[in-house]
Amino acid sequence: QQPVQSPQAVILREGEDAVINCSSSKALYSVHWYRQKHGEAPVFLMILLKGGEQKGHEKISASFNEKKQQSSLYLTASQLSYSGTYFCGTQGGSEKLVFGKGTKLTVNP
Amino acid sequence: DGGITQSPKYLFRKEGQNVTLSCEQNLNHDAMYWYRQDPGQGLRLIYYSQIVNDFQKGDIAEGYSVSREKKESFPLTVTSAQKNPTAFYLCASSALRLNTEAFFGQGTRLTVV
């Protein structure tokens, strides 16, 4: 039941852009995005809801294709602080929050 | 300050012993979750609860048990039946609405020695 994330890992130079994808085989009501630094708790980035509502950081954008049960997280002009593992979490009607395996992002100078 | 607290941060257990991980929140959240994190596996759901005295199994509940006697507390017991308990355990809570984020504790790293 875990959503599928791609790619598994990406390496960028500072200033470059990245896209992280998340897809589910089930109908979704919401998609969450979190970033985790090694050994720390995941930190909330964004929620996207069925119907178009979004809530999150101003500098991070994402899309949610309800028909395809897919979401993408867009990281533009990456900074060193963007490094970490990004997780998408999905909720269907039961409100159970299930996460993918993560995408490890490394931003180098 | 409101938040979610896990304790202890590090825990060592001998094989064959049960151990209980604590999770407390003062955010007045109805929903609480336990996740297990292993390298390359992401966050896998163990148990979740949406109301006091009620909880549901997640994807990897075997070898674990929980209780929800109070809204603020959701302890996880790792039993001797869990064959590979060494992992990083994360507790989270959220309001019972679809448009709200989950808040995570700082995690407990359990090691079987």
Interface residues (C-beta under 8 A of the other chain):
Chain A: Q1 Q2 Q5 Y29 S30 H32 G39 E40 A41 P42 V43 F44 I47 L49 E53 K55 F87 G89 Q91 E95 K96 L97 V98 F99 G100 K101 G102
Chain B: A31 Y33 Y35 G40 Q41 G42 L43 R44 L45 Y48 Q50 Q56 G58 D59 L90 A92 S94 L96 L98 N99 T100 E101 A102 F103 F104 G105 Q106 G107
